[in-house]
Amino acid sequence: HVAFIDFISPYGPTLWKKGLADLYEQVEYDGVWLDMNEIANWCTGECISSDVSINMNNDRDSEEFDKLPYLPGGKDLNHLTVAMSGYHYSKNEVGKELFKEYNMHSLWAVYQAKATHEFLVEKTKKRPFVLTRASFPGSGMYT
């Protein structure tokens, strides 16, 4: 089973920085390669093992993301990643729609890079080296 830190949540970056601090105590470093820093599960949508009983509250309309005018590579957007209908942390008066995985997928890596950058600046007092495979406009500020 795999779990992903929700960097959209205000608690996610705190948890990530704690992990970075634990590693830093073992070996000092001033750069990080964030490899595979997109939410991927090597399944299409949800990965549920047949030997695990999980009550998934899946309110997904099966056609919500399947009839888009453009599908990259012609594949379903859920291909080898979490369901586009999944939700990230939301404490927003406007509603959950702004925090669906469909809308946040590309931003997840930016938030991870931001938390990593902030930790390294605080710890080393220098400009850090943060290499990431995933990118989005604005991420250059942290990578």
C-alpha positions, 0 to 999 in steps of 0.5 A: 500500500502507498500513501501520499502526503497531501501538500495542499493541506497545511499539515502536509509540508510540516510532515515532509519537513519533519522527514527531511529533518530526520534525514538531515540529522543522519547526513547533512545535505544541501540539495534534493532530487525529487524523483517521481514526484507526481502522484502515481500508483501504477494502476488506473484510478484506485488500486485495491487488492482483492485481499483488502477490504476497504470501503471507498466512498467513490462518488465519481461520475464515470464520464466526468473526465472521460469525454474531454476534448483532449486526452494526452496520448489518447489515454484515460487521465486515470492511467497509472495515477490516482483517480482524477475525482479524488479530493485533496484537503479542502477548507474552502468556502467555495467548495471541493471542486477547486481541490479535485485531483483533476485540478491539482495534479500538476500543482502537487509537485510544486507544493512539494518543491516549495516545502523542500526549498523552504526546509533547505533554506532554513536549515542551510541558510543558503540557496538550495539545489532542488531538482524535480522531474515534475514541473508547472509554471512558477515552480522555478522559484523553488527548483 
